[in-house]
Amino acid sequence: MRVVQLMHRSGERRIAAVEDDRLRLLESPSAYAAIQAGAGFPPTNETIPYTPVYQGRSDWSLLPPIDHPEPSRCMVSGTGLTHIRSAANRDAMHSTAQPEITDSLRMYNLGVERGKPGRGEIGAAPEWFYKGTGAMLRGHNQPLDVPAYAEDGGEEAEIAGIYVINQDGTPRRVGMAQGNEFSDHAFERGNYLNLAGSKLRTCSIGPELVLDPDFRRVCGAVAIERAGRTVWSAEIVSGEEAMCHSLANIEHHHFKFEAHRRPGDVHVHFFGAGAFSFGAGVKLEDGDIMQVSFERFGRPLRNSIRIDRCPQRLITVRPL
């Protein structure tokens, strides 16, 4: 089952199940409300055409397929260095003339050695990063921003796990969604310690939330379009067979922190990218369209890039 979240021009919110080229409206106004109610996703008899909504030609528009009524209670985070190609790109960004192995490859190799422990065992901790709250999430067709203080912006085509914490503190995986874990790679390349700051950018998931998908091996593609022409594309593979960490190990190391198991919270956690255009030497321009598509995850996720050309503004803090 795949579901989307919708917003009507009037302000009404609904969720809908994807039925080929139709969207069947469900009774709940949001995915979070349906999950909290514990009654599943009961359908209505009302359907609307999917294609006009997807193309932005409808009174309905697509939202991120999960959110929280209090955006601060949605944590957006991720795990890096899970795919060999991403490890190679990161290693190239931080390599020096010295032959010593970089910290990036050390982290990746640790995952290769101990990232897929046996049942009941705890493996090596993967790289972990924080992207912000639910206020950073964008949906299909919404732009991703390069703020004035940023050095760059670039796509990272990934799959994200969607979680809600039960009232007893147990994490529950609702499903997964395609994602664009948008980052400032130029800022990160300047100094490895800039990684944390480079991740604090808008990002996108969707358009569809896939309930209980097969995550063993997921093939896909990522592309950059400029003025209607594809300027870069790559085939990508994700899923546990393409990763050095198991899903269970990633989830353990995210939810082992007590603060990540607060009842009622939503978590969106990216699982890592296998290729990104920055690693191929592509610099994105204002208005470029980034497309992420994984098989069995619904229609492609498309977002434009929006670059703020205004001068950076000094932020001053006033004492009480």
SULWOLIN-V465404 format. One record per backbone hydrogen bond with DSSP energy under -1.0 kcal/mol. CO is the residue of the C=O (numbers start at 1). NH is the residue of the N-H. Records with the same first field share a line. If there is no record, write none. Layout:
CO->NH  NH
This chain:
1->211
2->18
3->209
4->16
5->63
6->14
7->61
8->11
12->8
14->6
15->26
16->4
17->24
19->22
21->50
22->19
23->48
24->17
25->44
28->15
30->34
31->35
32->36
33->37
34->38
42->27
46->25
48->23
50->54
51->55
52->57
53->56
59->9
61->7
70->73
71->74  134
73->266
75->268
76->131  132
77->270
78->129
82->244
83->87
84->88
85->89
86->90
87->91
88->92
89->93
90->94
102->106
103->107
104->108
105->109
106->110
107->111
108->112
109->113
110->114
111->115
114->124
115->246
118->121
129->78
132->76
133->136
134->137
136->203
138->205
139->142
144->306
146->308
147->150
154->183
156->181
158->179
159->271
160->177
161->269
162->174  175
163->267
164->172
165->264
166->169
170->166
172->164
175->162
176->210
177->160
178->206
179->158
180->182  204
183->154
184->188
185->189
186->190
191->194
192->195
194->198
197->200
198->184
199->201
203->138
204->180
209->3
210->176
215->240
216->241
218->238
219->295
220->236
221->293
222->234
223->291
224->231  232
225->289
226->229
229->226
232->224
234->222
236->220
238->218
239->242
240->243
246->250
247->251
248->252
249->253
250->254
251->255
252->256
257->260
258->261
262->265
265->165
266->75
267->163
268->77
269->161
270->79
277->280  282
278->281
285->288
288->305
289->225
290->303
291->223
292->301
293->221
294->297
301->292
302->141
303->290
304->144
305->287
306->146
